[in-house]
Amino acid sequence: MPAALSEQSGNFPQRFKDAMGEVIIGQQQVLELLVTALLCDGHVLLTGVPGLAKTMLVRCLAGLFQLSSNRIQCTPDLMPSDISGIEVLEETAARERHFRFIPGPV
């Protein structure tokens, strides 16, 4: 966690909302709920119409905590293997077969 956001540097919730608010504008209630979930070790599901900065919020959050993030576009034909990855059967020139795992974004 960056020093500017560490709980030891005082008033973590406000510092977090201020840092996120520099990028995420007009979403104060979302930031309040997000910091609450973080402090309670909870989960967050972001839903909404396009253009509400959901992806930007996650990218900004990951950046503040020096983490990586991946985005999954949910479509009606989304399969579990699209998320977790899939095993594919490969054959070598010597006609040997083996499985190779191709990881998904998670």
Biopython code that builds the backbone (N, CA, C, O; Angstrom):
import numpy as np
from Bio.PDB.StructureBuilder import StructureBuilder

atoms = [
    (1, "MET", "N", (0.849, -1.170, 0.000)),
    (1, "MET", "CA", (0.000, 0.000, 0.000)),
    (1, "MET", "C", (0.895, 1.235, 0.000)),
    (1, "MET", "O", (1.845, 1.299, 0.781)),
    (2, "PRO", "N", (0.619, 2.206, -0.849)),
    (2, "PRO", "CA", (1.424, 3.423, -0.858)),
    (2, "PRO", "C", (1.389, 4.118, 0.497)),
    (2, "PRO", "O", (0.381, 4.080, 1.203)),
    (3, "ALA", "N", (2.496, 4.750, 0.847)),
    (3, "ALA", "CA", (2.598, 5.424, 2.147)),
    (3, "ALA", "C", (1.497, 6.465, 2.327)),
    (3, "ALA", "O", (0.997, 6.653, 3.436)),
    (4, "ALA", "N", (1.121, 7.138, 1.249)),
    (4, "ALA", "CA", (0.093, 8.175, 1.347)),
    (4, "ALA", "C", (-1.265, 7.604, 1.736)),
    (4, "ALA", "O", (-2.127, 8.330, 2.233)),
    (5, "LEU", "N", (-1.461, 6.292, 1.510)),
    (5, "LEU", "CA", (-2.743, 5.680, 1.821)),
    (5, "LEU", "C", (-2.706, 4.780, 3.044)),
    (5, "LEU", "O", (-3.749, 4.290, 3.476)),
    (6, "SER", "N", (-1.532, 4.554, 3.609)),
    (6, "SER", "CA", (-1.442, 3.601, 4.712)),
    (6, "SER", "C", (-2.300, 4.055, 5.880)),
    (6, "SER", "O", (-2.440, 5.249, 6.147)),
    (7, "GLU", "N", (-2.871, 3.076, 6.569)),
    (7, "GLU", "CA", (-3.749, 3.382, 7.699)),
    (7, "GLU", "C", (-2.994, 4.114, 8.796)),
    (7, "GLU", "O", (-3.601, 4.843, 9.581)),
    (8, "GLN", "N", (-1.682, 3.935, 8.863)),
    (8, "GLN", "CA", (-0.885, 4.588, 9.891)),
    (8, "GLN", "C", (-0.697, 6.072, 9.608)),
    (8, "GLN", "O", (-0.350, 6.833, 10.512)),
    (9, "SER", "N", (-0.919, 6.490, 8.380)),
    (9, "SER", "CA", (-0.726, 7.899, 8.053)),
    (9, "SER", "C", (-1.973, 8.726, 8.362)),
    (9, "SER", "O", (-2.039, 9.900, 8.000)),
    (10, "GLY", "N", (-2.954, 8.128, 9.024)),
    (10, "GLY", "CA", (-4.129, 8.872, 9.469)),
    (10, "GLY", "C", (-5.251, 8.899, 8.455)),
    (10, "GLY", "O", (-5.005, 8.963, 7.250)),
    (11, "ASN", "N", (-6.463, 8.850, 8.928)),
    (11, "ASN", "CA", (-7.695, 8.969, 8.160)),
    (11, "ASN", "C", (-7.643, 8.298, 6.792)),
    (11, "ASN", "O", (-7.795, 8.957, 5.763)),
    (12, "PHE", "N", (-7.430, 7.005, 6.788)),
    (12, "PHE", "CA", (-7.346, 6.236, 5.543)),
    (12, "PHE", "C", (-8.556, 6.434, 4.632)),
    (12, "PHE", "O", (-8.373, 6.677, 3.440)),
    (13, "PRO", "N", (-9.798, 6.338, 5.151)),
    (13, "PRO", "CA", (-10.942, 6.466, 4.240)),
    (13, "PRO", "C", (-10.942, 7.771, 3.447)),
    (13, "PRO", "O", (-11.189, 7.761, 2.242)),
    (14, "GLN", "N", (-10.668, 8.889, 4.110)),
    (14, "GLN", "CA", (-10.689, 10.167, 3.404)),
    (14, "GLN", "C", (-9.530, 10.278, 2.423)),
    (14, "GLN", "O", (-9.711, 10.777, 1.312)),
    (15, "ARG", "N", (-8.347, 9.825, 2.813)),
    (15, "ARG", "CA", (-7.197, 9.869, 1.902)),
    (15, "ARG", "C", (-7.449, 9.007, 0.671)),
    (15, "ARG", "O", (-7.101, 9.391, -0.445)),
    (16, "PHE", "N", (-8.054, 7.846, 0.878)),
    (16, "PHE", "CA", (-8.374, 6.952, -0.232)),
    (16, "PHE", "C", (-9.363, 7.618, -1.182)),
    (16, "PHE", "O", (-9.148, 7.637, -2.394)),
    (17, "LYS", "N", (-10.450, 8.166, -0.629)),
    (17, "LYS", "CA", (-11.456, 8.814, -1.473)),
    (17, "LYS", "C", (-10.880, 10.019, -2.202)),
    (17, "LYS", "O", (-11.237, 10.272, -3.353)),
    (18, "ASP", "N", (-9.994, 10.765, -1.551)),
    (18, "ASP", "CA", (-9.360, 11.911, -2.207)),
    (18, "ASP", "C", (-8.489, 11.457, -3.368)),
    (18, "ASP", "O", (-8.529, 12.050, -4.446)),
    (19, "ALA", "N", (-7.695, 10.399, -3.151)),
    (19, "ALA", "CA", (-6.806, 9.899, -4.206)),
    (19, "ALA", "C", (-7.615, 9.358, -5.380)),
    (19, "ALA", "O", (-7.296, 9.643, -6.535)),
    (20, "MET", "N", (-8.651, 8.587, -5.098)),
    (20, "MET", "CA", (-9.487, 8.033, -6.165)),
    (20, "MET", "C", (-10.309, 9.130, -6.836)),
    (20, "MET", "O", (-10.548, 9.079, -8.043)),
    (21, "GLY", "N", (-10.743, 10.122, -6.055)),
    (21, "GLY", "CA", (-11.559, 11.202, -6.579)),
    (21, "GLY", "C", (-10.836, 12.095, -7.570)),
    (21, "GLY", "O", (-11.477, 12.842, -8.310)),
    (22, "GLU", "N", (-9.502, 12.031, -7.597)),
    (22, "GLU", "CA", (-8.749, 12.789, -8.595)),
    (22, "GLU", "C", (-8.976, 12.231, -9.991)),
    (22, "GLU", "O", (-8.839, 12.953, -10.978)),
    (23, "VAL", "N", (-9.321, 10.951, -10.080)),
    (23, "VAL", "CA", (-9.534, 10.298, -11.373)),
    (23, "VAL", "C", (-11.017, 10.011, -11.605)),
    (23, "VAL", "O", (-11.526, 10.221, -12.706)),
    (24, "ILE", "N", (-11.698, 9.540, -10.587)),
    (24, "ILE", "CA", (-13.112, 9.174, -10.685)),
    (24, "ILE", "C", (-13.948, 10.352, -10.196)),
    (24, "ILE", "O", (-13.992, 10.639, -9.000)),
    (25, "ILE", "N", (-14.603, 11.022, -11.121)),
    (25, "ILE", "CA", (-15.334, 12.252, -10.802)),
    (25, "ILE", "C", (-16.835, 11.974, -10.780)),
    (25, "ILE", "O", (-17.361, 11.295, -11.662)),
    (26, "GLY", "N", (-17.517, 12.500, -9.770)),
    (26, "GLY", "CA", (-18.964, 12.389, -9.699)),
    (26, "GLY", "C", (-19.477, 11.057, -9.195)),
    (26, "GLY", "O", (-20.660, 10.757, -9.353)),
    (27, "GLN", "N", (-18.624, 10.257, -8.599)),
    (27, "GLN", "CA", (-19.026, 8.937, -8.108)),
    (27, "GLN", "C", (-18.701, 8.808, -6.619)),
    (27, "GLN", "O", (-18.158, 7.790, -6.191)),
    (28, "GLN", "N", (-19.025, 9.820, -5.840)),
    (28, "GLN", "CA", (-18.663, 9.841, -4.421)),
    (28, "GLN", "C", (-19.303, 8.694, -3.642)),
    (28, "GLN", "O", (-18.658, 8.104, -2.775)),
    (29, "GLN", "N", (-20.556, 8.371, -3.938)),
    (29, "GLN", "CA", (-21.216, 7.277, -3.217)),
    (29, "GLN", "C", (-20.536, 5.944, -3.526)),
    (29, "GLN", "O", (-20.379, 5.106, -2.637)),
    (30, "VAL", "N", (-20.138, 5.747, -4.763)),
    (30, "VAL", "CA", (-19.433, 4.517, -5.145)),
    (30, "VAL", "C", (-18.107, 4.428, -4.403)),
    (30, "VAL", "O", (-17.748, 3.359, -3.908)),
    (31, "LEU", "N", (-17.375, 5.533, -4.319)),
    (31, "LEU", "CA", (-16.099, 5.533, -3.605)),
    (31, "LEU", "C", (-16.303, 5.259, -2.118)),
    (31, "LEU", "O", (-15.503, 4.558, -1.498)),
    (32, "GLU", "N", (-17.366, 5.807, -1.550)),
    (32, "GLU", "CA", (-17.678, 5.562, -0.133)),
    (32, "GLU", "C", (-17.954, 4.078, 0.110)),
    (32, "GLU", "O", (-17.458, 3.499, 1.077)),
    (33, "LEU", "N", (-18.744, 3.470, -0.768)),
    (33, "LEU", "CA", (-19.051, 2.044, -0.627)),
    (33, "LEU", "C", (-17.815, 1.182, -0.870)),
    (33, "LEU", "O", (-17.638, 0.150, -0.222)),
    (34, "LEU", "N", (-16.969, 1.598, -1.795)),
    (34, "LEU", "CA", (-15.748, 0.847, -2.082)),
    (34, "LEU", "C", (-14.796, 0.860, -0.893)),
    (34, "LEU", "O", (-14.258, -0.185, -0.528)),
    (35, "VAL", "N", (-14.579, 2.007, -0.290)),
    (35, "VAL", "CA", (-13.678, 2.077, 0.867)),
    (35, "VAL", "C", (-14.268, 1.299, 2.041)),
    (35, "VAL", "O", (-13.525, 0.701, 2.819)),
    (36, "THR", "N", (-15.583, 1.301, 2.177)),
    (36, "THR", "CA", (-16.225, 0.508, 3.231)),
    (36, "THR", "C", (-15.968, -0.980, 3.011)),
    (36, "THR", "O", (-15.630, -1.700, 3.950)),
    (37, "ALA", "N", (-16.126, -1.435, 1.779)),
    (37, "ALA", "CA", (-15.871, -2.847, 1.465)),
    (37, "ALA", "C", (-14.412, -3.209, 1.719)),
    (37, "ALA", "O", (-14.126, -4.293, 2.227)),
    (38, "LEU", "N", (-13.487, -2.317, 1.371)),
    (38, "LEU", "CA", (-12.065, -2.585, 1.603)),
    (38, "LEU", "C", (-11.765, -2.722, 3.090)),
    (38, "LEU", "O", (-11.058, -3.640, 3.504)),
    (39, "LEU", "N", (-12.300, -1.815, 3.881)),
    (39, "LEU", "CA", (-12.035, -1.840, 5.318)),
    (39, "LEU", "C", (-12.704, -3.027, 6.009)),
    (39, "LEU", "O", (-12.243, -3.480, 7.057)),
    (40, "CYS", "N", (-13.786, -3.526, 5.424)),
    (40, "CYS", "CA", (-14.512, -4.662, 6.015)),
    (40, "CYS", "C", (-14.079, -5.990, 5.405)),
    (40, "CYS", "O", (-14.663, -7.029, 5.715)),
    (41, "ASP", "N", (-13.060, -5.971, 4.541)),
    (41, "ASP", "CA", (-12.590, -7.175, 3.855)),
    (41, "ASP", "C", (-13.733, -7.824, 3.078)),
    (41, "ASP", "O", (-13.901, -9.043, 3.093)),
    (42, "GLY", "N", (-14.516, -6.979, 2.397)),
    (42, "GLY", "CA", (-15.687, -7.452, 1.665)),
    (42, "GLY", "C", (-15.440, -7.555, 0.173)),
    (42, "GLY", "O", (-14.310, -7.435, -0.300)),
    (43, "HIS", "N", (-16.511, -7.778, -0.551)),
    (43, "HIS", "CA", (-16.475, -7.906, -2.002)),
    (43, "HIS", "C", (-17.311, -6.794, -2.621)),
    (43, "HIS", "O", (-18.194, -6.227, -1.977)),
    (44, "VAL", "N", (-17.015, -6.492, -3.890)),
    (44, "VAL", "CA", (-17.740, -5.445, -4.598)),
    (44, "VAL", "C", (-18.099, -5.964, -5.981)),
    (44, "VAL", "O", (-17.256, -6.538, -6.671)),
    (45, "LEU", "N", (-19.343, -5.764, -6.388)),
    (45, "LEU", "CA", (-19.783, -6.075, -7.739)),
    (45, "LEU", "C", (-20.206, -4.761, -8.374)),
    (45, "LEU", "O", (-21.156, -4.123, -7.920)),
    (46, "LEU", "N", (-19.503, -4.357, -9.421)),
    (46, "LEU", "CA", (-19.802, -3.102, -10.102)),
    (46, "LEU", "C", (-20.710, -3.382, -11.289)),
    (46, "LEU", "O", (-20.352, -4.153, -12.179)),
    (47, "THR", "N", (-21.868, -2.768, -11.308)),
    (47, "THR", "CA", (-22.795, -2.906, -12.427)),
    (47, "THR", "C", (-23.254, -1.521, -12.840)),
    (47, "THR", "O", (-23.218, -0.582, -12.044)),
    (48, "GLY", "N", (-23.682, -1.397, -14.072)),
    (48, "GLY", "CA", (-24.187, -0.116, -14.542)),
    (48, "GLY", "C", (-24.080, 0.002, -16.042)),
    (48, "GLY", "O", (-23.480, -0.839, -16.712)),
    (49, "VAL", "N", (-24.669, 1.053, -16.554)),
    (49, "VAL", "CA", (-24.634, 1.304, -17.989)),
    (49, "VAL", "C", (-23.226, 1.724, -18.402)),
    (49, "VAL", "O", (-22.430, 2.126, -17.553)),
    (50, "PRO", "N", (-22.910, 1.637, -19.691)),
    (50, "PRO", "CA", (-21.585, 2.070, -20.153)),
    (50, "PRO", "C", (-21.332, 3.542, -19.833)),
    (50, "PRO", "O", (-22.246, 4.367, -19.865)),
    (51, "GLY", "N", (-20.079, 3.850, -19.528)),
    (51, "GLY", "CA", (-19.683, 5.232, -19.326)),
    (51, "GLY", "C", (-19.670, 5.710, -17.889)),
    (51, "GLY", "O", (-19.489, 6.903, -17.646)),
    (52, "LEU", "N", (-19.858, 4.817, -16.927)),
    (52, "LEU", "CA", (-19.873, 5.231, -15.521)),
    (52, "LEU", "C", (-18.523, 5.063, -14.838)),
    (52, "LEU", "O", (-18.430, 5.221, -13.621)),
    (53, "ALA", "N", (-17.484, 4.749, -15.587)),
    (53, "ALA", "CA", (-16.105, 4.643, -15.087)),
    (53, "ALA", "C", (-15.868, 3.414, -14.217)),
    (53, "ALA", "O", (-15.037, 3.447, -13.309)),
    (54, "LYS", "N", (-16.592, 2.333, -14.487)),
    (54, "LYS", "CA", (-16.395, 1.109, -13.706)),
    (54, "LYS", "C", (-15.003, 0.533, -13.938)),
    (54, "LYS", "O", (-14.301, 0.202, -12.982)),
    (55, "THR", "N", (-14.605, 0.414, -15.182)),
    (55, "THR", "CA", (-13.280, -0.126, -15.496)),
    (55, "THR", "C", (-12.196, 0.815, -15.000)),
    (55, "THR", "O", (-11.194, 0.359, -14.449)),
    (56, "MET", "N", (-12.370, 2.100, -15.181)),
    (56, "MET", "CA", (-11.394, 3.077, -14.708)),
    (56, "MET", "C", (-11.252, 3.013, -13.191)),
    (56, "MET", "O", (-10.149, 3.157, -12.664)),
    (57, "LEU", "N", (-12.351, 2.801, -12.494)),
    (57, "LEU", "CA", (-12.326, 2.683, -11.039)),
    (57, "LEU", "C", (-11.435, 1.519, -10.607)),
    (57, "LEU", "O", (-10.614, 1.666, -9.702)),
    (58, "VAL", "N", (-11.597, 0.378, -11.245)),
    (58, "VAL", "CA", (-10.795, -0.798, -10.891)),
    (58, "VAL", "C", (-9.329, -0.582, -11.257)),
    (58, "VAL", "O", (-8.440, -0.952, -10.491)),
    (59, "ARG", "N", (-9.073, 0.009, -12.412)),
    (59, "ARG", "CA", (-7.679, 0.287, -12.804)),
    (59, "ARG", "C", (-7.018, 1.262, -11.837)),
    (59, "ARG", "O", (-5.854, 1.089, -11.474)),
    (60, "CYS", "N", (-7.747, 2.273, -11.427)),
    (60, "CYS", "CA", (-7.224, 3.258, -10.475)),
    (60, "CYS", "C", (-6.971, 2.605, -9.120)),
    (60, "CYS", "O", (-5.945, 2.855, -8.488)),
    (61, "LEU", "N", (-7.902, 1.772, -8.677)),
    (61, "LEU", "CA", (-7.746, 1.054, -7.411)),
    (61, "LEU", "C", (-6.509, 0.157, -7.454)),
    (61, "LEU", "O", (-5.712, 0.146, -6.516)),
    (62, "ALA", "N", (-6.355, -0.585, -8.534)),
    (62, "ALA", "CA", (-5.181, -1.455, -8.677)),
    (62, "ALA", "C", (-3.900, -0.632, -8.682)),
    (62, "ALA", "O", (-2.908, -1.028, -8.071)),
    (63, "GLY", "N", (-3.912, 0.498, -9.359)),
    (63, "GLY", "CA", (-2.729, 1.354, -9.399)),
    (63, "GLY", "C", (-2.355, 1.909, -8.035)),
    (63, "GLY", "O", (-1.174, 1.979, -7.695)),
    (64, "LEU", "N", (-3.353, 2.304, -7.251)),
    (64, "LEU", "CA", (-3.075, 2.844, -5.918)),
    (64, "LEU", "C", (-2.411, 1.820, -5.007)),
    (64, "LEU", "O", (-1.570, 2.164, -4.176)),
    (65, "PHE", "N", (-2.799, 0.556, -5.172)),
    (65, "PHE", "CA", (-2.253, -0.502, -4.328)),
    (65, "PHE", "C", (-1.155, -1.297, -5.028)),
    (65, "PHE", "O", (-0.724, -2.339, -4.535)),
    (66, "GLN", "N", (-0.709, -0.802, -6.175)),
    (66, "GLN", "CA", (0.356, -1.426, -6.964)),
    (66, "GLN", "C", (0.033, -2.885, -7.281)),
    (66, "GLN", "O", (0.860, -3.773, -7.078)),
    (67, "LEU", "N", (-1.178, -3.118, -7.780)),
    (67, "LEU", "CA", (-1.657, -4.439, -8.164)),
    (67, "LEU", "C", (-1.949, -4.460, -9.655)),
    (67, "LEU", "O", (-1.962, -3.414, -10.305)),
    (68, "SER", "N", (-2.182, -5.634, -10.188)),
    (68, "SER", "CA", (-2.600, -5.745, -11.579)),
    (68, "SER", "C", (-4.088, -6.082, -11.610)),
    (68, "SER", "O", (-4.641, -6.574, -10.627)),
    (69, "SER", "N", (-4.717, -5.817, -12.725)),
    (69, "SER", "CA", (-6.134, -6.153, -12.871)),
    (69, "SER", "C", (-6.391, -6.585, -14.304)),
    (69, "SER", "O", (-5.678, -6.184, -15.225)),
    (70, "ASN", "N", (-7.407, -7.398, -14.482)),
    (70, "ASN", "CA", (-7.852, -7.832, -15.798)),
    (70, "ASN", "C", (-9.336, -7.561, -15.909)),
    (70, "ASN", "O", (-10.063, -7.575, -14.916)),
    (71, "ARG", "N", (-9.769, -7.316, -17.124)),
    (71, "ARG", "CA", (-11.181, -7.037, -17.367)),
    (71, "ARG", "C", (-11.779, -8.208, -18.130)),
    (71, "ARG", "O", (-11.169, -8.727, -19.064)),
    (72, "ILE", "N", (-12.971, -8.619, -17.728)),
    (72, "ILE", "CA", (-13.688, -9.682, -18.421)),
    (72, "ILE", "C", (-14.975, -9.085, -18.962)),
    (72, "ILE", "O", (-15.786, -8.552, -18.204)),
    (73, "GLN", "N", (-15.162, -9.175, -20.272)),
    (73, "GLN", "CA", (-16.393, -8.692, -20.892)),
    (73, "GLN", "C", (-17.417, -9.820, -20.843)),
    (73, "GLN", "O", (-17.254, -10.839, -21.513)),
    (74, "CYS", "N", (-18.455, -9.642, -20.064)),
    (74, "CYS", "CA", (-19.478, -10.677, -19.932)),
    (74, "CYS", "C", (-20.453, -10.587, -21.098)),
    (74, "CYS", "O", (-21.098, -9.561, -21.314)),
    (75, "THR", "N", (-20.546, -11.675, -21.838)),
    (75, "THR", "CA", (-21.454, -11.781, -22.974)),
    (75, "THR", "C", (-22.310, -13.028, -22.779)),
    (75, "THR", "O", (-21.961, -13.889, -21.972)),
    (76, "PRO", "N", (-23.422, -13.141, -23.503)),
    (76, "PRO", "CA", (-24.280, -14.319, -23.331)),
    (76, "PRO", "C", (-23.575, -15.650, -23.630)),
    (76, "PRO", "O", (-23.954, -16.683, -23.079)),
    (77, "ASP", "N", (-22.566, -15.633, -24.485)),
    (77, "ASP", "CA", (-21.885, -16.883, -24.840)),
    (77, "ASP", "C", (-20.606, -17.116, -24.031)),
    (77, "ASP", "O", (-19.790, -17.956, -24.409)),
    (78, "LEU", "N", (-20.419, -16.398, -22.939)),
    (78, "LEU", "CA", (-19.233, -16.545, -22.099)),
    (78, "LEU", "C", (-19.214, -17.925, -21.445)),
    (78, "LEU", "O", (-20.206, -18.353, -20.854)),
    (79, "MET", "N", (-18.089, -18.610, -21.553)),
    (79, "MET", "CA", (-17.929, -19.944, -20.974)),
    (79, "MET", "C", (-16.960, -19.871, -19.797)),
    (79, "MET", "O", (-16.114, -18.978, -19.760)),
    (80, "PRO", "N", (-17.063, -20.792, -18.833)),
    (80, "PRO", "CA", (-16.125, -20.792, -17.705)),
    (80, "PRO", "C", (-14.661, -20.835, -18.143)),
    (80, "PRO", "O", (-13.810, -20.200, -17.520)),
    (81, "SER", "N", (-14.367, -21.571, -19.197)),
    (81, "SER", "CA", (-12.984, -21.658, -19.677)),
    (81, "SER", "C", (-12.484, -20.322, -20.225)),
    (81, "SER", "O", (-11.276, -20.092, -20.274)),
    (82, "ASP", "N", (-13.395, -19.440, -20.637)),
    (82, "ASP", "CA", (-12.995, -18.105, -21.092)),
    (82, "ASP", "C", (-12.432, -17.284, -19.938)),
    (82, "ASP", "O", (-11.681, -16.332, -20.154)),
    (83, "ILE", "N", (-12.793, -17.651, -18.722)),
    (83, "ILE", "CA", (-12.347, -16.921, -17.547)),
    (83, "ILE", "C", (-11.147, -17.588, -16.891)),
    (83, "ILE", "O", (-10.140, -16.936, -16.612)),
    (84, "SER", "N", (-11.258, -18.885, -16.647)),
    (84, "SER", "CA", (-10.197, -19.583, -15.901)),
    (84, "SER", "C", (-9.104, -20.158, -16.785)),
    (84, "SER", "O", (-7.981, -20.354, -16.318)),
    (85, "GLY", "N", (-9.399, -20.432, -18.036)),
    (85, "GLY", "CA", (-8.420, -21.020, -18.947)),
    (85, "GLY", "C", (-8.893, -22.379, -19.439)),
    (85, "GLY", "O", (-9.938, -22.876, -19.022)),
    (86, "ILE", "N", (-8.108, -22.970, -20.331)),
    (86, "ILE", "CA", (-8.522, -24.226, -20.954)),
    (86, "ILE", "C", (-7.302, -25.096, -21.242)),
    (86, "ILE", "O", (-6.209, -24.591, -21.498)),
    (87, "GLU", "N", (-7.508, -26.405, -21.196)),
    (87, "GLU", "CA", (-6.476, -27.376, -21.566)),
    (87, "GLU", "C", (-6.691, -27.734, -23.032)),
    (87, "GLU", "O", (-7.802, -28.075, -23.436)),
    (88, "VAL", "N", (-5.630, -27.656, -23.824)),
    (88, "VAL", "CA", (-5.716, -28.036, -25.233)),
    (88, "VAL", "C", (-4.764, -29.200, -25.493)),
    (88, "VAL", "O", (-3.676, -29.269, -24.922)),
    (89, "LEU", "N", (-5.188, -30.107, -26.356)),
    (89, "LEU", "CA", (-4.377, -31.258, -26.716)),
    (89, "LEU", "C", (-3.474, -30.870, -27.872)),
    (89, "LEU", "O", (-3.948, -30.417, -28.914)),
    (90, "GLU", "N", (-2.175, -31.047, -27.688)),
    (90, "GLU", "CA", (-1.207, -30.731, -28.739)),
    (90, "GLU", "C", (-0.470, -31.996, -29.144)),
    (90, "GLU", "O", (-0.239, -32.895, -28.335)),
    (91, "GLU", "N", (-0.111, -32.040, -30.413)),
    (91, "GLU", "CA", (0.646, -33.180, -30.924)),
    (91, "GLU", "C", (1.987, -32.675, -31.431)),
    (91, "GLU", "O", (2.050, -31.703, -32.184)),
    (92, "THR", "N", (3.062, -33.343, -31.013)),
    (92, "THR", "CA", (4.405, -32.945, -31.427)),
    (92, "THR", "C", (4.731, -33.575, -32.775)),
    (92, "THR", "O", (3.968, -34.390, -33.292)),
    (93, "ALA", "N", (5.874, -33.187, -33.337)),
    (93, "ALA", "CA", (6.320, -33.755, -34.612)),
    (93, "ALA", "C", (6.555, -35.255, -34.482)),
    (93, "ALA", "O", (6.421, -35.986, -35.464)),
    (94, "ALA", "N", (6.901, -35.721, -33.296)),
    (94, "ALA", "CA", (7.136, -37.150, -33.050)),
    (94, "ALA", "C", (5.818, -37.878, -32.762)),
    (94, "ALA", "O", (5.831, -39.020, -32.304)),
    (95, "ARG", "N", (4.700, -37.234, -33.022)),
    (95, "ARG", "CA", (3.364, -37.792, -32.842)),
    (95, "ARG", "C", (3.042, -38.114, -31.385)),
    (95, "ARG", "O", (2.218, -38.982, -31.099)),
    (96, "GLU", "N", (3.699, -37.407, -30.474)),
    (96, "GLU", "CA", (3.371, -37.533, -29.056)),
    (96, "GLU", "C", (2.315, -36.484, -28.724)),
    (96, "GLU", "O", (2.354, -35.356, -29.215)),
    (97, "ARG", "N", (1.398, -36.878, -27.900)),
    (97, "ARG", "CA", (0.325, -35.957, -27.516)),
    (97, "ARG", "C", (0.475, -35.571, -26.053)),
    (97, "ARG", "O", (0.837, -36.386, -25.204)),
    (98, "HIS", "N", (0.186, -34.311, -25.787)),
    (98, "HIS", "CA", (0.185, -33.830, -24.412)),
    (98, "HIS", "C", (-0.765, -32.631, -24.303)),
    (98, "HIS", "O", (-1.065, -31.958, -25.289)),
    (99, "PHE", "N", (-1.219, -32.394, -23.087)),
    (99, "PHE", "CA", (-2.098, -31.257, -22.838)),
    (99, "PHE", "C", (-1.272, -30.044, -22.428)),
    (99, "PHE", "O", (-0.298, -30.150, -21.683)),
    (100, "ARG", "N", (-1.690, -28.894, -22.934)),
    (100, "ARG", "CA", (-1.067, -27.630, -22.548)),
    (100, "ARG", "C", (-2.176, -26.713, -22.041)),
    (100, "ARG", "O", (-3.226, -26.584, -22.670)),
    (101, "PHE", "N", (-1.929, -26.082, -20.901)),
    (101, "PHE", "CA", (-2.912, -25.183, -20.310)),
    (101, "PHE", "C", (-2.709, -23.776, -20.848)),
    (101, "PHE", "O", (-1.602, -23.240, -20.805)),
    (102, "ILE", "N", (-3.774, -23.188, -21.350)),
    (102, "ILE", "CA", (-3.757, -21.791, -21.799)),
    (102, "ILE", "C", (-4.578, -21.004, -20.780)),
    (102, "ILE", "O", (-5.801, -21.133, -20.740)),
    (103, "PRO", "N", (-3.912, -20.185, -19.954)),
    (103, "PRO", "CA", (-4.637, -19.488, -18.883)),
    (103, "PRO", "C", (-5.559, -18.393, -19.414)),
    (103, "PRO", "O", (-5.288, -17.763, -20.436)),
    (104, "GLY", "N", (-6.648, -18.191, -18.692)),
    (104, "GLY", "CA", (-7.558, -17.087, -18.976)),
    (104, "GLY", "C", (-7.149, -15.877, -18.152)),
    (104, "GLY", "O", (-6.085, -15.892, -17.533)),
    (105, "PRO", "N", (-7.958, -14.839, -18.126)),
    (105, "PRO", "CA", (-7.595, -13.627, -17.393)),
    (105, "PRO", "C", (-7.587, -13.792, -15.875)),
    (105, "PRO", "O", (-6.981, -12.983, -15.172)),
    (106, "VAL", "N", (-8.243, -14.815, -15.366)),
    (106, "VAL", "CA", (-8.257, -15.054, -13.923)),
    (106, "VAL", "C", (-7.295, -16.156, -13.657)),
    (106, "VAL", "O", (-7.116, -16.555, -12.507)),
]
sb = StructureBuilder()
sb.init_structure("model")
sb.init_model(0)
sb.init_chain("A")
sb.init_seg("    ")
for serial, (resi, resn, name, xyz) in enumerate(atoms, 1):
    if name == "N":
        sb.init_residue(resn, " ", resi, " ")
    sb.init_atom(name, np.array(xyz, "f"), 0.0, 1.0, " ", f" {name:<3s}", serial, name[0])
structure = sb.get_structure()
